[in-house]
Amino acid sequence: MDLESNCHQFFVINLYPPCPQPELAMGLPPHSDHGLLIILMQNDLQGLQVHHNGRWVSINPLPDSFIVNIGDHMEYKSVLHRAVVNRKATRLSILTSHGPPPDKVVAPAPELLHRENRPPAYRGITYKEYIELQQTNSLDGKSCLTRVLI
């Protein structure tokens, strides 16, 4: 199997410098991640927040640890989250995400739909189109999956 043609990996570094008015700025707006698993490493500063029970909860980073997040490929289990800035110090995050090749159409597995005797809930879309949809549209606090619902 040719691994290069069967997957796509993102490697992202985010640098959030100190901000004199953090209440007026946002590091990254609310979003869910594409892909299946996202592995995040960050320095010891707070900045990652998850939406839980209608409110934003700060994640306290543990020293020398990774955060593993489930992305949209797990459908409803993806986590809405955001990054906020602070006035004291620079925050750094490094993440990697794995997915199919950009031109691969991602859609509900026909075998599973047939076995469950259910119609698909989502339309097929290439992984590249899904990423572009996620990056170029205001999601209004929702998963990008809502844009591909049938």
OpenMM code with the backbone's topology and positions (N, CA, C; nanometers):
from openmm import Vec3, app, unit

residues = "MET ASP LEU GLU SER ASN CYS HIS GLN PHE PHE VAL ILE ASN LEU TYR PRO PRO CYS PRO GLN PRO GLU LEU ALA MET GLY LEU PRO PRO HIS SER ASP HIS GLY LEU LEU ILE ILE LEU MET GLN ASN ASP LEU GLN GLY LEU GLN VAL HIS HIS ASN GLY ARG TRP VAL SER ILE ASN PRO LEU PRO ASP SER PHE ILE VAL ASN ILE GLY ASP HIS MET GLU TYR LYS SER VAL LEU HIS ARG ALA VAL VAL ASN ARG LYS ALA THR ARG LEU SER ILE LEU THR SER HIS GLY PRO PRO PRO ASP LYS VAL VAL ALA PRO ALA PRO GLU LEU LEU HIS ARG GLU ASN ARG PRO PRO ALA TYR ARG GLY ILE THR TYR LYS GLU TYR ILE GLU LEU GLN GLN THR ASN SER LEU ASP GLY LYS SER CYS LEU THR ARG VAL LEU ILE".split()
positions = [
    Vec3(0.0841, -0.1166, 0.0000),
    Vec3(0.0000, 0.0000, 0.0000),
    Vec3(0.0892, 0.1237, 0.0000),
    Vec3(0.0605, 0.2181, -0.0894),
    Vec3(0.1344, 0.3430, -0.0994),
    Vec3(0.0752, 0.4428, -0.0012),
    Vec3(0.1407, 0.4588, 0.1135),
    Vec3(0.0892, 0.5449, 0.2200),
    Vec3(0.0747, 0.6894, 0.1744),
    Vec3(0.1658, 0.7381, 0.0905),
    Vec3(0.1592, 0.8767, 0.0454),
    Vec3(0.0294, 0.9075, -0.0272),
    Vec3(-0.0227, 0.8144, -0.1044),
    Vec3(-0.1433, 0.8419, -0.1820),
    Vec3(-0.2712, 0.8050, -0.1072),
    Vec3(-0.2599, 0.7499, 0.0142),
    Vec3(-0.3783, 0.7074, 0.0881),
    Vec3(-0.4089, 0.7919, 0.2105),
    Vec3(-0.3326, 0.8970, 0.2330),
    Vec3(-0.3603, 0.9805, 0.3498),
    Vec3(-0.3084, 1.1218, 0.3270),
    Vec3(-0.3503, 1.2083, 0.4145),
    Vec3(-0.3084, 1.3475, 0.4102),
    Vec3(-0.2873, 1.3911, 0.5540),
    Vec3(-0.1740, 1.4507, 0.5826),
    Vec3(-0.1453, 1.4921, 0.7182),
    Vec3(-0.1219, 1.6426, 0.7219),
    Vec3(-0.1857, 1.7068, 0.8206),
    Vec3(-0.1661, 1.8486, 0.8448),
    Vec3(-0.0744, 1.8646, 0.9651),
    Vec3(0.0078, 1.9647, 0.9576),
    Vec3(0.0926, 2.0011, 1.0697),
    Vec3(0.0789, 2.1517, 1.0836),
    Vec3(0.0264, 2.1979, 1.1968),
    Vec3(-0.0049, 2.3395, 1.2149),
    Vec3(0.0614, 2.3911, 1.3416),
    Vec3(0.1228, 2.5072, 1.3314),
    Vec3(0.1788, 2.5745, 1.4478),
    Vec3(0.1071, 2.7078, 1.4628),
    Vec3(0.0506, 2.7303, 1.5817),
    Vec3(-0.0167, 2.8564, 1.6112),
    Vec3(0.0623, 2.9299, 1.7181),
    Vec3(0.0882, 3.0573, 1.6943),
    Vec3(0.1585, 3.1419, 1.7897),
    Vec3(0.0649, 3.2556, 1.8298),
    Vec3(0.0377, 3.2655, 1.9583),
    Vec3(-0.0516, 3.3681, 2.0111),
    Vec3(0.0305, 3.4606, 2.1013),
    Vec3(0.0757, 3.5753, 2.0506),
    Vec3(0.1552, 3.6652, 2.1336),
    Vec3(0.0684, 3.7306, 2.2410),
    Vec3(0.1312, 3.7874, 2.3435),
    Vec3(0.0522, 3.8561, 2.4459),
    Vec3(-0.0336, 3.9663, 2.3820),
    Vec3(-0.1508, 3.9857, 2.4349),
    Vec3(-0.2443, 4.0841, 2.3814),
    Vec3(-0.2844, 4.1787, 2.4948),
    Vec3(-0.2665, 4.3092, 2.4772),
    Vec3(-0.2990, 4.4018, 2.5855),
    Vec3(-0.4477, 4.4064, 2.6206),
    Vec3(-0.5338, 4.3688, 2.5270),
    Vec3(-0.6780, 4.3663, 2.5525),
    Vec3(-0.7371, 4.2333, 2.5044),
    Vec3(-0.7106, 4.1238, 2.5761),
    Vec3(-0.7557, 3.9918, 2.5290),
    Vec3(-0.9077, 3.9801, 2.5170),
    Vec3(-0.9820, 4.0607, 2.5896),
    Vec3(-1.1280, 4.0547, 2.5804),
    Vec3(-1.1789, 4.1066, 2.4455),
    Vec3(-1.0925, 4.1738, 2.3680),
    Vec3(-1.1309, 4.2280, 2.2380),
    Vec3(-1.0775, 4.1458, 2.1209),
    Vec3(-1.0030, 4.0408, 2.1494),
    Vec3(-0.9397, 3.9615, 2.0435),
    Vec3(-0.9713, 3.8136, 2.0621),
    Vec3(-0.9589, 3.7383, 1.9550),
    Vec3(-0.9819, 3.5940, 1.9583),
    Vec3(-0.8644, 3.5271, 1.8899),
    Vec3(-0.8104, 3.4221, 1.9514),
    Vec3(-0.7016, 3.3474, 1.8892),
    Vec3(-0.7510, 3.2687, 1.7688),
    Vec3(-0.8485, 3.1826, 1.7888),
    Vec3(-0.9172, 3.1094, 1.6819),
    Vec3(-1.0652, 3.1059, 1.7175),
    Vec3(-1.1535, 3.1331, 1.6217),
    Vec3(-1.2967, 3.1315, 1.6526),
    Vec3(-1.3465, 2.9892, 1.6800),
    Vec3(-1.4658, 2.9763, 1.7359),
    Vec3(-1.5221, 2.8435, 1.7623),
    Vec3(-1.5273, 2.7589, 1.6352),
    Vec3(-1.4864, 2.6325, 1.6491),
    Vec3(-1.4854, 2.5404, 1.5350),
    Vec3(-1.4745, 2.3967, 1.5865),
    Vec3(-1.5034, 2.3038, 1.4992),
    Vec3(-1.4691, 2.1639, 1.5240),
    Vec3(-1.3617, 2.1288, 1.4220),
    Vec3(-1.2881, 2.0239, 1.4466),
    Vec3(-1.1777, 1.9872, 1.3584),
    Vec3(-1.2209, 1.8852, 1.2550),
    Vec3(-1.1638, 1.8972, 1.1362),
    Vec3(-1.1861, 1.7950, 1.0336),
    Vec3(-1.0955, 1.6773, 1.0653),
    Vec3(-1.1158, 1.5693, 0.9977),
    Vec3(-1.0320, 1.4528, 1.0198),
    Vec3(-1.0872, 1.3619, 1.1282),
    Vec3(-1.0078, 1.2664, 1.1675),
    Vec3(-1.0495, 1.1677, 1.2663),
    Vec3(-0.9918, 1.1992, 1.4041),
    Vec3(-0.8607, 1.2018, 1.4146),
    Vec3(-0.7946, 1.2323, 1.5416),
    Vec3(-0.7024, 1.3517, 1.5231),
    Vec3(-0.7023, 1.4399, 1.6200),
    Vec3(-0.6162, 1.5556, 1.6199),
    Vec3(-0.5305, 1.5472, 1.7451),
    Vec3(-0.4008, 1.5606, 1.7291),
    Vec3(-0.3096, 1.5545, 1.8423),
    Vec3(-0.2521, 1.6942, 1.8609),
    Vec3(-0.2712, 1.7492, 1.9802),
    Vec3(-0.2314, 1.8861, 2.0109),
    Vec3(-0.1291, 1.8878, 2.1229),
    Vec3(-0.0234, 1.9645, 2.1008),
    Vec3(0.0757, 1.9908, 2.2044),
    Vec3(0.0778, 2.1417, 2.2238),
    Vec3(0.0811, 2.1865, 2.3474),
    Vec3(0.0844, 2.3299, 2.3740),
    Vec3(0.1760, 2.3585, 2.4914),
    Vec3(0.2193, 2.4861, 2.5006),
    Vec3(0.2990, 2.5193, 2.6182),
    Vec3(0.2061, 2.5266, 2.7396),
    Vec3(0.2570, 2.5655, 2.8522),
    Vec3(0.1821, 2.5544, 2.9777),
    Vec3(0.0824, 2.6672, 3.0018),
    Vec3(0.0447, 2.7399, 2.8987),
    Vec3(-0.0494, 2.8505, 2.9154),
    Vec3(-0.1905, 2.8098, 2.8741),
    Vec3(-0.2882, 2.8563, 2.9491),
    Vec3(-0.4273, 2.8335, 2.9107),
    Vec3(-0.4579, 2.9097, 2.7834),
    Vec3(-0.5505, 2.8598, 2.7082),
    Vec3(-0.5939, 2.9265, 2.5861),
    Vec3(-0.6958, 2.8426, 2.5115),
    Vec3(-0.6861, 2.7110, 2.5252),
    Vec3(-0.7831, 2.6215, 2.4629),
    Vec3(-0.9077, 2.6162, 2.5505),
    Vec3(-1.0237, 2.6351, 2.4871),
    Vec3(-1.1511, 2.6253, 2.5572),
    Vec3(-1.2432, 2.5340, 2.4776),
    Vec3(-1.3230, 2.4544, 2.5485),
    Vec3(-1.4225, 2.3690, 2.4849),
    Vec3(-1.5611, 2.4153, 2.5261),
    Vec3(-1.6550, 2.3971, 2.4356),
    Vec3(-1.7932, 2.4341, 2.4643),
    Vec3(-1.8605, 2.3142, 2.5302),
    Vec3(-1.9060, 2.3334, 2.6534),
    Vec3(-1.9652, 2.2236, 2.7300),
    Vec3(-2.0850, 2.2770, 2.8077),
    Vec3(-2.1980, 2.2126, 2.7878),
    Vec3(-2.3214, 2.2506, 2.8575),
    Vec3(-2.3526, 2.3996, 2.8449),
    Vec3(-2.3344, 2.4531, 2.7236),
    Vec3(-2.3715, 2.5912, 2.6975),
    Vec3(-2.2730, 2.6975, 2.7421),
    Vec3(-2.1551, 2.6571, 2.7888),
    Vec3(-2.0569, 2.7581, 2.8302),
    Vec3(-1.9164, 2.7159, 2.7869),
    Vec3(-1.8253, 2.8123, 2.7835),
    Vec3(-1.6868, 2.7871, 2.7457),
    Vec3(-1.6063, 2.7508, 2.8698),
    Vec3(-1.5371, 2.6376, 2.8623),
    Vec3(-1.4575, 2.5861, 2.9738),
    Vec3(-1.3108, 2.5842, 2.9316),
    Vec3(-1.2250, 2.6467, 3.0121),
    Vec3(-1.0815, 2.6480, 2.9836),
    Vec3(-1.0200, 2.5131, 3.0169),
    Vec3(-0.9308, 2.4686, 2.9316),
    Vec3(-0.8577, 2.3438, 2.9526),
    Vec3(-0.7232, 2.3796, 3.0143),
    Vec3(-0.6963, 2.3273, 3.1305),
    Vec3(-0.5681, 2.3502, 3.1968),
    Vec3(-0.4669, 2.2501, 3.1432),
    Vec3(-0.3676, 2.2977, 3.0684),
    Vec3(-0.2715, 2.2039, 3.0099),
    Vec3(-0.1852, 2.1368, 3.1167),
    Vec3(-0.1697, 2.0081, 3.1042),
    Vec3(-0.0800, 1.9334, 3.1920),
    Vec3(0.0605, 1.9407, 3.1327),
    Vec3(0.1621, 1.9584, 3.2144),
    Vec3(0.2992, 1.9641, 3.1618),
    Vec3(0.3347, 1.8353, 3.0861),
    Vec3(0.4050, 1.8524, 2.9761),
    Vec3(0.4566, 1.7398, 2.8974),
    Vec3(0.3473, 1.6427, 2.8538),
    Vec3(0.2319, 1.6964, 2.8123),
    Vec3(0.1220, 1.6088, 2.7710),
    Vec3(0.0710, 1.6484, 2.6327),
    Vec3(-0.0076, 1.5600, 2.5745),
    Vec3(-0.0760, 1.5848, 2.4488),
    Vec3(-0.2259, 1.5826, 2.4743),
    Vec3(-0.2985, 1.6608, 2.3973),
    Vec3(-0.4447, 1.6543, 2.3975),
    Vec3(-0.4845, 1.5845, 2.2686),
    Vec3(-0.5679, 1.4838, 2.2785),
    Vec3(-0.6176, 1.4128, 2.1615),
    Vec3(-0.7649, 1.4483, 2.1462),
    Vec3(-0.7986, 1.5017, 2.0307),
    Vec3(-0.9336, 1.5472, 2.0030),
    Vec3(-0.9933, 1.4626, 1.8908),
    Vec3(-1.1204, 1.4337, 1.9013),
    Vec3(-1.1913, 1.3604, 1.7971),
    Vec3(-1.2490, 1.4610, 1.6992),
    Vec3(-1.2247, 1.4396, 1.5704),
    Vec3(-1.2705, 1.5316, 1.4672),
    Vec3(-1.4059, 1.4938, 1.4092),
    Vec3(-1.4451, 1.5674, 1.3067),
    Vec3(-1.5773, 1.5522, 1.2455),
    Vec3(-1.6027, 1.4149, 1.1845),
    Vec3(-1.4979, 1.3403, 1.1520),
    Vec3(-1.5205, 1.2079, 1.0934),
    Vec3(-1.5910, 1.1129, 1.1891),
    Vec3(-1.5979, 1.1507, 1.3159),
    Vec3(-1.6727, 1.0708, 1.4120),
    Vec3(-1.8141, 1.1262, 1.4284),
    Vec3(-1.8555, 1.2104, 1.3340),
    Vec3(-1.9883, 1.2706, 1.3277),
    Vec3(-2.0170, 1.3548, 1.4498),
    Vec3(-2.1138, 1.3215, 1.5303),
    Vec3(-2.1606, 1.4087, 1.6388),
    Vec3(-2.0649, 1.4185, 1.7557),
    Vec3(-1.9613, 1.3399, 1.7590),
    Vec3(-1.8712, 1.3387, 1.8740),
    Vec3(-1.7634, 1.4467, 1.8678),
    Vec3(-1.7509, 1.5167, 1.7552),
    Vec3(-1.6482, 1.6204, 1.7481),
    Vec3(-1.6800, 1.7324, 1.8472),
    Vec3(-1.5760, 1.7965, 1.8966),
    Vec3(-1.5890, 1.8929, 2.0052),
    Vec3(-1.5738, 2.0343, 1.9511),
    Vec3(-1.6706, 2.1199, 1.9812),
    Vec3(-1.6612, 2.2605, 1.9476),
    Vec3(-1.5618, 2.3244, 2.0444),
    Vec3(-1.4625, 2.3930, 1.9905),
    Vec3(-1.3606, 2.4533, 2.0748),
    Vec3(-1.3089, 2.5813, 2.0104),
    Vec3(-1.2324, 2.6567, 2.0867),
    Vec3(-1.1740, 2.7810, 2.0379),
    Vec3(-1.0435, 2.8061, 2.1123),
    Vec3(-0.9674, 2.9044, 2.0632),
    Vec3(-0.8449, 2.9456, 2.1307),
    Vec3(-0.8579, 3.0930, 2.1663),
    Vec3(-0.8237, 3.1251, 2.2890),
    Vec3(-0.8273, 3.2640, 2.3333),
    Vec3(-0.6856, 3.3104, 2.3643),
    Vec3(-0.6676, 3.4418, 2.3617),
    Vec3(-0.5368, 3.5002, 2.3892),
    Vec3(-0.5325, 3.5511, 2.5335),
    Vec3(-0.4124, 3.5833, 2.5794),
    Vec3(-0.3970, 3.6371, 2.7148),
    Vec3(-0.3035, 3.7574, 2.7110),
    Vec3(-0.2979, 3.8312, 2.8189),
    Vec3(-0.2156, 3.9521, 2.8207),
    Vec3(-0.0752, 3.9275, 2.8763),
    Vec3(-0.0480, 3.8092, 2.9310),
    Vec3(0.0762, 3.7871, 3.0044),
    Vec3(0.1918, 3.7311, 2.9219),
    Vec3(0.1648, 3.6292, 2.8404),
    Vec3(0.2754, 3.5595, 2.7751),
    Vec3(0.2316, 3.5016, 2.6409),
    Vec3(0.3292, 3.4602, 2.5627),
    Vec3(0.3030, 3.3987, 2.4335),
    Vec3(0.2588, 3.2542, 2.4514),
    Vec3(0.1512, 3.2177, 2.3853),
    Vec3(0.1031, 3.0795, 2.3866),
    Vec3(0.1378, 3.0169, 2.2522),
    Vec3(0.1812, 2.8933, 2.2562),
    Vec3(0.2184, 2.8194, 2.1369),
    Vec3(0.1426, 2.6880, 2.1357),
    Vec3(0.0858, 2.6540, 2.0206),
    Vec3(0.0239, 2.5223, 2.0057),
    Vec3(0.0712, 2.4609, 1.8750),
    Vec3(0.0921, 2.3314, 1.8789),
    Vec3(0.1339, 2.2546, 1.7617),
    Vec3(0.0376, 2.1379, 1.7500),
    Vec3(-0.0181, 2.1197, 1.6313),
    Vec3(-0.1115, 2.0091, 1.6154),
    Vec3(-0.0877, 1.9366, 1.4853),
    Vec3(-0.1290, 1.8129, 1.4863),
    Vec3(-0.1253, 1.7334, 1.3654),
    Vec3(-0.2595, 1.6626, 1.3507),
    Vec3(-0.3024, 1.6521, 1.2277),
    Vec3(-0.4293, 1.5873, 1.1968),
    Vec3(-0.4087, 1.4982, 1.0754),
    Vec3(-0.4754, 1.3877, 1.0762),
    Vec3(-0.4637, 1.2892, 0.9694),
    Vec3(-0.5968, 1.2747, 0.8982),
    Vec3(-0.5948, 1.2612, 0.7683),
    Vec3(-0.7178, 1.2414, 0.6933),
    Vec3(-0.6892, 1.1739, 0.5610),
    Vec3(-0.7926, 1.1591, 0.4790),
    Vec3(-0.7748, 1.0971, 0.3473),
    Vec3(-0.7067, 1.1946, 0.2515),
    Vec3(-0.6702, 1.1486, 0.1325),
    Vec3(-0.6135, 1.2399, 0.0326),
    Vec3(-0.7140, 1.3507, 0.0009),
    Vec3(-0.6663, 1.4690, -0.0367),
    Vec3(-0.7574, 1.5810, -0.0618),
    Vec3(-0.8657, 1.5539, -0.1660),
    Vec3(-0.8367, 1.4725, -0.2668),
    Vec3(-0.9361, 1.4484, -0.3721),
    Vec3(-1.0291, 1.3306, -0.3420),
    Vec3(-1.0133, 1.2670, -0.2288),
    Vec3(-1.0972, 1.1530, -0.1897),
    Vec3(-1.2350, 1.2015, -0.1451),
    Vec3(-1.3398, 1.1401, -0.1972),
    Vec3(-1.4756, 1.1737, -0.1546),
    Vec3(-1.5042, 1.1042, -0.0223),
    Vec3(-1.5437, 1.1838, 0.0751),
    Vec3(-1.5786, 1.1318, 0.2070),
    Vec3(-1.7307, 1.1307, 0.2155),
    Vec3(-1.7859, 1.0146, 0.2487),
    Vec3(-1.9310, 0.9973, 0.2558),
    Vec3(-1.9610, 0.8828, 0.3520),
    Vec3(-2.0860, 0.8747, 0.3973),
    Vec3(-2.1227, 0.7605, 0.4820),
    Vec3(-2.0939, 0.6287, 0.4100),
    Vec3(-2.0438, 0.5316, 0.4824),
    Vec3(-2.0088, 0.4015, 0.4247),
    Vec3(-2.1354, 0.3286, 0.3803),
    Vec3(-2.1477, 0.2973, 0.2505),
    Vec3(-2.2678, 0.2296, 0.2006),
    Vec3(-2.2962, 0.0977, 0.2727),
    Vec3(-2.1895, 0.0229, 0.3080),
    Vec3(-2.2086, -0.1050, 0.3771),
    Vec3(-2.2793, -0.0859, 0.5106),
    Vec3(-2.2440, 0.0193, 0.5823),
    Vec3(-2.3073, 0.0447, 0.7120),
    Vec3(-2.4504, 0.0936, 0.6952),
    Vec3(-2.4729, 0.1767, 0.5940),
    Vec3(-2.6088, 0.2245, 0.5685),
    Vec3(-2.7004, 0.1093, 0.5309),
    Vec3(-2.6497, 0.0200, 0.4454),
    Vec3(-2.7288, -0.0953, 0.4025),
    Vec3(-2.7603, -0.1862, 0.5213),
    Vec3(-2.6592, -0.2112, 0.6038),
    Vec3(-2.6779, -0.2983, 0.7201),
    Vec3(-2.7807, -0.2397, 0.8173),
    Vec3(-2.7808, -0.1092, 0.8333),
    Vec3(-2.8750, -0.0428, 0.9240),
    Vec3(-3.0061, -0.0072, 0.8546),
    Vec3(-3.0122, -0.0301, 0.7218),
    Vec3(-3.1311, 0.0013, 0.6430),
    Vec3(-3.1704, 0.1483, 0.6604),
    Vec3(-3.0705, 0.2360, 0.6429),
    Vec3(-3.0919, 0.3797, 0.6611),
    Vec3(-3.0408, 0.4561, 0.5405),
    Vec3(-3.1055, 0.5672, 0.5076),
    Vec3(-3.0512, 0.6535, 0.4019),
    Vec3(-2.9343, 0.7350, 0.4575),
    Vec3(-2.8470, 0.7834, 0.3711),
    Vec3(-2.7358, 0.8652, 0.4214),
    Vec3(-2.7861, 0.9971, 0.4791),
    Vec3(-2.7224, 1.0426, 0.5852),
    Vec3(-2.7586, 1.1712, 0.6464),
    Vec3(-2.6742, 1.2848, 0.5894),
    Vec3(-2.5629, 1.2502, 0.5232),
    Vec3(-2.4721, 1.3505, 0.4703),
    Vec3(-2.4432, 1.3232, 0.3240),
    Vec3(-2.4215, 1.4305, 0.2484),
    Vec3(-2.3811, 1.4149, 0.1080),
    Vec3(-2.2308, 1.3930, 0.1018),
    Vec3(-2.1865, 1.3243, -0.0001),
    Vec3(-2.0436, 1.3040, -0.0193),
    Vec3(-1.9773, 1.4338, -0.0621),
    Vec3(-1.8547, 1.4547, -0.0170),
    Vec3(-1.7794, 1.5759, -0.0494),
    Vec3(-1.6320, 1.5388, -0.0437),
    Vec3(-1.5503, 1.5988, -0.1309),
    Vec3(-1.4079, 1.5678, -0.1227),
    Vec3(-1.3516, 1.6261, 0.0062),
    Vec3(-1.2466, 1.5648, 0.0537),
    Vec3(-1.1831, 1.6122, 0.1774),
    Vec3(-1.1356, 1.7563, 0.1601),
    Vec3(-1.0825, 1.7892, 0.0415),
    Vec3(-1.0379, 1.9262, 0.0136),
    Vec3(-1.1554, 2.0232, 0.0209),
    Vec3(-1.2692, 1.9880, -0.0382),
    Vec3(-1.3869, 2.0752, -0.0328),
    Vec3(-1.4351, 2.0938, 0.1115),
    Vec3(-1.4275, 1.9871, 0.1899),
    Vec3(-1.4711, 1.9950, 0.3293),
    Vec3(-1.3808, 2.0904, 0.4077),
    Vec3(-1.2501, 2.0791, 0.3881),
    Vec3(-1.1558, 2.1680, 0.4564),
    Vec3(-1.1802, 2.3123, 0.4134),
    Vec3(-1.1986, 2.3342, 0.2830),
    Vec3(-1.2252, 2.4694, 0.2343),
    Vec3(-1.3564, 2.5232, 0.2911),
    Vec3(-1.4572, 2.4392, 0.2972),
    Vec3(-1.5852, 2.4792, 0.3551),
    Vec3(-1.5666, 2.5207, 0.5006),
    Vec3(-1.4886, 2.4447, 0.5730),
    Vec3(-1.4631, 2.4748, 0.7138),
    Vec3(-1.3840, 2.6043, 0.7299),
    Vec3(-1.2875, 2.6277, 0.6440),
    Vec3(-1.1990, 2.7431, 0.6583),
    Vec3(-1.2588, 2.8736, 0.6057),
    Vec3(-1.3527, 2.8669, 0.5131),
    Vec3(-1.4008, 2.9884, 0.4480),
    Vec3(-1.5427, 3.0285, 0.4862),
    Vec3(-1.6058, 2.9557, 0.5744),
    Vec3(-1.7432, 2.9871, 0.6117),
    Vec3(-1.7541, 3.0111, 0.7612),
    Vec3(-1.8399, 3.1048, 0.7950),
    Vec3(-1.8704, 3.1252, 0.9356),
    Vec3(-1.9586, 3.0094, 0.9805),
    Vec3(-1.9152, 2.9384, 1.0815),
    Vec3(-1.9888, 2.8205, 1.1264),
    Vec3(-2.0889, 2.8531, 1.2366),
    Vec3(-2.0873, 2.9757, 1.2850),
    Vec3(-2.1824, 3.0185, 1.3873),
    Vec3(-2.1889, 2.9211, 1.5052),
    Vec3(-2.0740, 2.8731, 1.5475),
    Vec3(-2.0697, 2.7843, 1.6634),
    Vec3(-2.1170, 2.6432, 1.6360),
    Vec3(-2.1247, 2.6037, 1.5100),
    Vec3(-2.1710, 2.4696, 1.4751),
    Vec3(-2.0599, 2.3928, 1.4055),
    Vec3(-2.0742, 2.2626, 1.4014),
    Vec3(-1.9820, 2.1790, 1.3273),
    Vec3(-2.0022, 2.2026, 1.1781),
    Vec3(-1.8955, 2.1888, 1.1025),
    Vec3(-1.9035, 2.1999, 0.9574),
    Vec3(-1.9934, 2.0911, 0.8982),
    Vec3(-2.0145, 1.9834, 0.9740),
    Vec3(-2.1015, 1.8753, 0.9266),
    Vec3(-2.2426, 1.9251, 0.8960),
    Vec3(-2.2867, 2.0311, 0.9653),
    Vec3(-2.4210, 2.0830, 0.9396),
    Vec3(-2.4348, 2.1350, 0.7971),
    Vec3(-2.3213, 2.1686, 0.7327),
    Vec3(-2.3231, 2.2214, 0.5940),
    Vec3(-2.3378, 2.1110, 0.4909),
    Vec3(-2.3180, 1.9849, 0.5300),
    Vec3(-2.3276, 1.8760, 0.4336),
    Vec3(-2.4429, 1.7801, 0.4662),
    Vec3(-2.5300, 1.8203, 0.5579),
    Vec3(-2.6480, 1.7397, 0.5883),
    Vec3(-2.7399, 1.7312, 0.4669),
    Vec3(-2.8009, 1.6159, 0.4494),
    Vec3(-2.8983, 1.5999, 0.3394),
    Vec3(-3.0358, 1.6398, 0.3936),
] * unit.nanometer
topology = app.Topology()
chain = topology.addChain("A")
for resn in residues:
    res = topology.addResidue(resn, chain)
    for name in ("N", "CA", "C"):
        topology.addAtom(name, app.Element.getBySymbol(name[0]), res)
